[in-house]
């Protein structure tokens, strides 16, 4: 087998039925909810949610023409991503807005695509984004989180097991979705001008409330997608 064939075999979607059975789905959901409900576990898992939040800023910033220069994750589980470009305008607004909705959006995408057998290409895309961002880390903690994330994703990708990939993506998707709601509840209590909705309010005529509402709408729609997938599996 050539290297091209080896890579191809780990990228193409699954050919068989890899949808979770109802019992396995309940186990995956139970594990995911424990991770976000038990506070000591949540303090660790929250780093993954914050990572997705910051990479949401970065990826959208690059897509709208901004330059991604670096990001950090902090010990208090907060983070910061820096993109260079015009200080105002739609690109700045889009990159600033994308942080809080991204965990919910990605969570819904993971659950939906896993059920379609697309776990392998999704993991490949996620691994590519992590490798792209690795050279832009700006703190020791960020390096540790990125190395662990890349190692786990690479192992899941290289030693491909369609059933396991599906379970991991569904579980991680639920963790991201619930984590997005938890992050949203925190930012609703944050009245500082430096928070994402505070910055968006300063960049646009819309008040902070409107931006928080937009985050909540995305989280609600993502929850509907995940809920529909779960209900369809449990029937």
Phi, psi and omega in degrees: 000128178283165179298326179296317179294322179297316179292316181302317182295340181259002182247326186292150178298160178293146182264339180260186178276112182246009181300143181290143170284162181302314179299317180293323177298318179298321178295315180299316179297319179298315179297316181298317182290326175297319181298326182265345183264329180274117192302315178300322177290321180298324180297332176276312183296329181301332177300323179293321178294318178296322177300315179296321177302309183291321178291335172298314174304313187293309184296314179295322177301315178296319181296331180263010173097009177271164181257122179276117186252339179169165176203158179223150167246136186253164182297335178275011177076008173272179180200176180202129176242143182242125171237140181258142181165193178305138183287344177225176178109172184297326179296316179295319180297314182298315182291325178289319183293329194288347184296301185293323179286339191299316178301320179292315179298312180295321177301316179295319179297318180298314181294317183294312183289328178300319179294338179271356182087017183260023182299316184300307178295328178293317177296321177299315179296318179296320178296321179296319179295318179297317179294322177298321183278342186302319183285359182248013178287150186227022175202158182296318179299320179297321178299315181299312181298318181293317180296317178297316181296317180292317180298316180295317180294319181294320178295316179297326181284313186288311178270068190296128173222108188302319180294316180294318178301319179297315180297317181295316182294319178295315180297315180293324178298319178293319177300315179296319181296310179295321177298323178298319178294321179294318177295321179297317179299326179289317182288335176296334178269352183270116181257009184288152178288340182277351177290161182304311178295329176294317178294318179298322178295327179282337182272340187226169176285347184282140180284169179305320182303319182295321180289320176298323178296321179296322176299315182296322180296316178297316178298320180294316179295320178296321177297321178298317179298311180296317179299320179296319178296318180295313181298318180297325180285322184283343180291000000 
